[in-house]
Amino acid sequence: MPILSRRQFTQQTLGSLLSLSLLETLASCDAFADEAKPATVKWLADVNQLGWDLKEKTLTQLEWQKKIEELYAKADVADFLKLIDFDKLTHNLEMVDNGARSLQFKFPKIEGLSDKIAWGKQIFALKKDRSVVPHGHNNMATAFLIIKGDFRGRHYDRIEDQPEHMIVKPTIDRKFKVGECSTVSDFKDNVHWFQALSETAFIFNIHVQGINPDNKEPTGRIYIDPNGEKLKDGLIRAKRIDYEDANKLYG
């Protein structure tokens, strides 16, 4: 075995460290995103385009819901998780004891995917029996895609706004598994509530805001207690509550 001089040893050591540093840099810059399947990249680009179509009013909110649900049904969830490096994102993740933890992430720079994203995004992480608490929205369309675990998902149509209540009507109440989705708009299934049934569970969420400039209501969440007064025709008078009370009751 040849004996290395101090200079040779230093050069080889530095070379190895530089190679490791470059590898880490490439990984952090999503250099391995090229391994993503073209179909997944196109799927994500199509999801983005639907967001722009909604914002630019070439689609109505109801049309967007229909098309995004059709597109989500074609998602290759396993490949999508590779694209966003889900394992790294959730490594040593600490779940919150109440409600859902919101995970922020960036899409990799990859050919076929625009840097201009039409919607906000996040991943909700929950442990068993915790919830994305019941809430509606103003001037916002959202879509949930189950990417890990199982949920009980409930939706309500927002029938009437009152000063301290919201009149709602249940529309969906069922189990959601990986690859299934649900959507929200100002016109259909506006209130939703998702409770984790598995030990851990994750939802990919997109939200398109400010879709109706004529709507002067603040964009954001409106929390309610859906276990309210039962009215005729299946309607419920649900009390408006704040974030803290929503999480105490349902988080």
N, C-alpha and C positions, 0 to 999 in steps of 0.2 A: 504494500500500500504506500503510494508516494507521500512524502512529507511536504506539507504546504508551508510556504513562507508566511510570515505575518501579513504581508500585502495580499497574497493570494487568498488567504483565509478571509481577510476583510472584504475583498472584492466579491468572493462567492457568497459570503453572509449577506452583504448588502444586496447582491443580486437576488437572493432568495427572498429577502424582506421586501424588495421592490416588487417582485413577482406576486407575493402574497398581497401586498398593498394594492397592486393593480387589480388583482382578482376581486378583492373586497370592493374596490371602487366600481368595477364593472358590474358587480352584483347589485350594489346600492343604486347604480344608475339604470337598473333594469336591462342590462345587456343581454340577459338570458330570456327576455320577453319574446325574442324571435322564435322561441320554441312553441309559442302559442299557436293553436290550430287556426288556419285562416278563417274557418267557419265561425270561431268564437270572436275573432277580431271584427268580422263583418257583422255579426249579431250585435256586438256592442256599438258599432258605428250606426247600425239601423236604429237601435234604441235612442241614440243621441239625435239622429235625424228626426225621429218622431217628436222629440222634445222641441226641436226648432220649428217643426211644422205646427205644433201647438202654440208656441209663443208668437209665431208669425201669422196665426189664424188661418192657415190652410187646412187645419183640422179643428173641429169642435172638440170640446172636452169629452163628450160621450164617444165621439169617433176615436179620440186618442185612447180612451180606456179600452175600447174593443181591440184596437190594433196592438196596443202594448201587451194586452193579455195574450193575444195570438202569438206575438213575438216571444214573450217570456216562456210560453209553452214549448218553444223550440230550443231553449237554452241548454247548453252542455255545461251543467253546473260544475262538474269535476274539473273541466278545462278552465272555466272562469276562475275557479279558486287558485289554479296554478298561475293564471295571468296576473292576479293581484298578490301573489305570494301569501296566501291565506295562512299557511303554517307559520311563517315568520311573523305575520301580523298578530297572531293569537298565541305565540309562544310565551309561556309563563303568564298568561293573561289572568288578572284577578277580576272575578265577577263582582258586581255590586250586590249588596244584600237586599236592595229594594229597587224595583223598576228595572230599566234596561241601561246597559252601558253603551255609549255611542263611540264607535271606532272610526277614526278618520284615516284616509289612505289616499294615495295618488295612483292614477293609472300610469303604466309605463309608456315611454315614448316609443311608438311602434308604427310602422307604415300601415296606413289604412285607417288609423284612428286620429281624428282631429284633436288639436289642443284646445279647441273651443267647445266646451261641454255645455249643453243647454240647461242642465239641471244640477242641483246640489245632490250630494250623495253621502251615505254613511252606511255602516253595518251596525245593527243592533245586536248586542250580545247579552244573553239572559241565562240564568240558571233556572232549574225546575221550579215551577209555580210562580215565577216572577213575570211581570207583564209590561208590554208597551201599553200604557194605561189608556182608558177610553177617552178619545178626543176627536173633535172635528177640526175643520180648517176653513180659513177664509182665503179666497183668491189663490188657491193652490191645488195642483193635481199631483198625486203621489202614487207610487207603485211599490209593492213589497214582493220580493222573491225569496222564498225559503231556501237557504243554502246549506244549512246543517240543522239536524234535529227535527222535532215535531212541535206543532203549535195547535192550540184551539183559537180559531179566528172568528171574530164577530164583527158584523157591520150593521149600520143603521142608516136609513135615509133621514136626512134633516128636513123635517116637514115645515116647521115654523120656529122662528126665533122670538123669545119673550125676554123681558128685562132680566129675570132671574132664572129662567128655565129655557129649555129647548125641547120642542115636541119632536120625537123621533119615532121611527118605525123599524123594527128588526127586519133585516133582509138576508143575512148570512149568519149561520152558526154551525161550524163544522171543523173537523180536524184538517190541518194543512201539513203536508209532508214535503220533503226536499223536491224542488223543481216546480212547486205550485206557487201561485201568485194571487194577489188581489190588488185592486186599484181604488182610488178615491178621486172624486172631482166635486165641484160645487153643485153638480146636478144628480149624482148617483153615488150611493154608499158613502156618504160624506164622513160619517163617524166610524172609527174602527178601534178594535181592542184585540190584542194578541197576547196569549198566555202560553208560556213554554210548558210542554208536557214531558220533554226528555230532560236528562240531567243537565245538558247544556243545549242551547239552540241559538241560531243566528239568522238574521234577516238582512238581505241587501235592499236598501231603500233609495229610491230617487225621488226628488221633489222639484216640480217646475213651479216657480213662483211668479207672481205679478202677471198672470195670464189674461186678466181683464182690467185694462186701465180705468174703466168706468166704475169698477168696484173700489170704493173708498175705505172699505173695512181694512183694518191692519192685517197684513199677512201673518199667519202663525196658527198656533194651536188654540182650541177652545175646549177646556176640560169639562166633562159632565159626569154625573152619576147616573148610569143607565138603569139602575134599580130604583126607579122612581114610581110615581103614581101611574097605575094602569088605567088607560082610557079606552073608549070604544074603538073598534076596528083595529085592534092590536097596537094602538099608539101608546107611547109612554111620555109622561111629562118628567123630563130629566133635569135635575137641578144643575145649574152652572156652578162649578167649583174651581178652586185654584190648583196649581201644580202640587203643592204640598199635600192638600187633602186628597187629591187623586192618587198620589203615591201611598198615602196612609191606607186608603181604602182598597186599592187594586194593585199597587206596585209589587 
